[in-house]
Amino acid sequence: MQVLALDTTGRQGSIALVREDARGVTVTEQAGDASRSHAERLPADIMALLEAGAVPVSALDAFAVASGPGSFTGLRIGLATMQGLALVTKRPMVGVSALAALAQFASEGRRPGDRVGAWMDGYRQEVFAALYDVTDEPVFTPGRLVEIEPASVGRPAATLDRWLALGPRIAAVIGDGAELYRDHLSRVAHAPQILPARSLAAAIGRLALARMLAGDTVSAAGIQPLYVRRPDAELARDHALAHPRPDVATAD
């Protein structure tokens, strides 16, 4: 089986080709060029990766994509790109939380019962976050992690306080948000290990492969973004409706 995976939740992003055969799982991953937008480079990057692996689009069994949270523009472009490929090839899709993919890396080498979290920079002095317990299932399988708190967005201090109240201690927190707000994490008793952000496409592809084998896929039309936060345009519209300017006349 062969899965093409894509992550556009951040500026750099990544793509990966994940294959499984009798010899095991092989992964080819390529990080994006952060100096160019996803819209500028995605089609060419995808075709270059497939050509390097001598894999035509028609030979792919499924398409996997980071469903969020992250940049609204990046998410829309990533989802639309993979939906288009899935529609043309009539292949299924798998959406994977970027936070869950990050937490899979944090679970490497951990014991069952250890607790790990993922923090992505949500800008506005906030983090996208999710909390998990590690199980004895293999890494990069859906059963590896049990979700304790689902994806959320909020201030780092408030998020950490909420997590500490849940107990037990947190073994590790991974992601660019963890690095950015390491002072918050380092101040607590039994401070968690802070792990750097990782390219996610390979993890997304491996998780998607496991879910595909279990029959957990959707059609291109069935994929759903995990925004967590409402888009700025919607917030601005609601604010304008709630606080109309007195100097602007309204039509009868």
Order of alpha helices (4+ residues) and beta strands (2+ residues): beta-beta-beta-alpha-beta-alpha-beta-alpha-beta-beta-beta-alpha-beta-alpha-alpha-beta-alpha-alpha
